Amino acid sequence: MTFASWLSILAICCLGAMSPGPSLAVVLRQTVNNGRLHGLIASWFHAAGVALWAVATIAGLALVVAQSETLFVIITWAGAGYLAWLGFKALRAGPVDALEVVASEPVSLWAAGREGALISFLNPKLAIFFIALFSQFISSQADLGDQSTLVLTATLVDGLWYTLVAVVLSHGPVLGVLQRKGQLINRVTGVVLMVLALRVLTL
């Protein structure tokens, strides 16, 4: 994998993690209601769920490459189309609703971790997204190092971003800025996804 390809993966993972959504709401709720340690546990259990989807996706794509080059090409083009569609939707997205943290009863660290893991592991959209994204970078020449890089990048970006949320962004004015800039994040994400989708034309 080239450095430029890795930067593309890194950028998309960062933008995806930063987009306000259910995962961000879970980490915020755990942090605000139960403390930063709960938020950190939720963050890294969420990242573990992401890692499981990433590993499963890589393994599946590697199997497809080994069994049928034609099927893999079809998946690659379908993935590019899906990324383009996601990019189009992101460009047209309206303002992001403010994230409200509703008070709840204190929970254990295990419960915080379980909630963080389930919000990612039970999200089938992650599997579809990873198939679309990773299919643009996996090839018959991809070795274990390339596959590990994809998994680690997605996992560490997710875990580190939500760690930042739990430690810094859950209090003070920065969270408000993130919420107000949600539409801008969506538009930047849309442009990056559509550029990545066009990349398949040059392969």
N, C-alpha and C positions, 0 to 999 in steps of 0.2 A: 504494500500500500504506500502510495506517495504521501509526502507531507501535505500537499495541497488537498488530497482526498481526506486525510485525517482532519484538517482544518474545517472542511465542509461538514463532516460528521460532528465535530465539536460545536460548530456554530448552531447547527440544527438542534442538537441536544440541549444547548444552553437556552435557546429561544423557546423550545418546548417546555423546559422546566420552569422558565420565568412566566409563562402565560398563566394568568390567574384562572383557577379552576378548582375542582373538588379536592385535589391533592393538597393544594395550598391551604384550602379551608381547614382540612384535617390537621395539618401541622400547626396552623395558627391557633385553632381551638385548643389543642393539647398544650401548647405553650402558654397561652393566656390564662386558661382555666386551671392548669395543673403545674406549670413551671417549665423552665427551659429544658430540664432533663427529660421530661415527658416529650417535649417537642423534638429533642435530639433522637430519642428512641424511635418515635414515629417516623422521623426523617430517614433513618438508616434501615428500618424495617421496610419502608416504602422503596428504598433503593434496592433492597434484597428482592422485592417483587419484580422490579424492573430488570434486575440481573437474571432472574429465572426466565422471563420472557425473552430477553436477549439471547441467552444460551440456547433456549429451545428453537428460536428463529434461526440462529447460526447453524445449529445441528441439522435442522430441516433443509436449509438452503444448500448446505454442503452435500447432503444426501441427494438432492435433486441434481446438483452439478455432476455428481459421480454417475448418476443413472441416466440422465437425459439432458444433453446440452440444449436441445430444441425446447424442451419444457422450461428450462431455466431462462432462456431468451424470452419466452412468452411471459414468464413471471416478471422478468426485468422490465419489459415494456408495460405490462399491467401495473407494476409498481410505480413506474414513472407517471403513468396516467393518473394514478391515485394521488401521488404527491402534487401533481399539477392541480387536481381538483381541490385538495386541501389548501393549496396556495391561493386559489381563486376564492375559496370560502373565507380565508383569513383576510384577504384584501377587501372583501365586501362586508366584513364583520363590523357591527356597530360598537358603540361604547360598551366597555365591560362594566357590569354591575359591581358596585362596591361590595367587598367581602365583609359580612357581619359575623362577629363571633358571639354566639349565643351561650350564655352561662349554662353550665351543666354540673352534675355531681362529680366530685373528684374520683379519679379512677387509678388503678394500679399501673405500674410501668409496663407490665405484660399486656394490659388492655390497650395502652397507648400504642405499643408496638404492633399488636394484632390489627388495630384499626389502620395503622400506616401501611402494613403489608397488604391487607385486604383491598384497600382502595386502589392499589396498583395491580395486584395479582388477579383480582376478579374483574379487571378492565380489559375485555377482548379487543378494544380499539388499539391497545398497546401492541398486541400481536400483529394486527393488520399493518400498523404504522411501521413496526420494525421490519416486517417482510418487505414492505415497499421501500424503506430506506436502505436496509442492508443489501437488498438485491442489486442496488446500484454500485456496490463496492466489492461484493464477493465475486470471485471468478474461479476457474479451474486451477489457477496458479496460486490462489490464496492459501497460505499455510496457517499453522496453529497460531503463530505470532500475530498475523493479521486478524484472525478471528478473535483472539484474546484482546487485541487492541480495541476492536469494536465494542465488545462486552464491557471492558473496563471503562472506556470513555463514557458510555451511556450510564453505567452504574455510578461512577465517581461524580459526574456532573450532577446527577440527580441528588445523590447524598449530600454533596457539598453545598448545592444551592439551598436545599431545605435546612441544612445546618445553619447557613447564613440567615435564613428566615427566622429560625428559632432563636438564634443568639442576638441578632441585630434588628431585623426588620419587623419583628412582631410588636415593637413598641416605638412610639415617636412618629415623626412626620414622614419617614421614609416609606412606610407602608402605604400611606395615602398617595404619595407620588407614584408608587408602583401601580396602584389601582387606577389612578387617573391616566397613566401612560399605557394601560392595557391595550387600547386600540392601536397605539403606535407599535407596540410589540407585535400585535397580530399582523399589521401591515408589513413590517420588516420580515416577519416569519413567512408571510405570503410570497414576498419577492424571492427570498432564499429558496423556498420550496419549488417555485416555478423555474428558477434558474437551474436547480438540481435536476428537475424533470427534463429540461431541455438538454441536459448533459448526455442523456442516452442517445441523442441523435449523432453525437460525435464519437460514440464507441465503435 
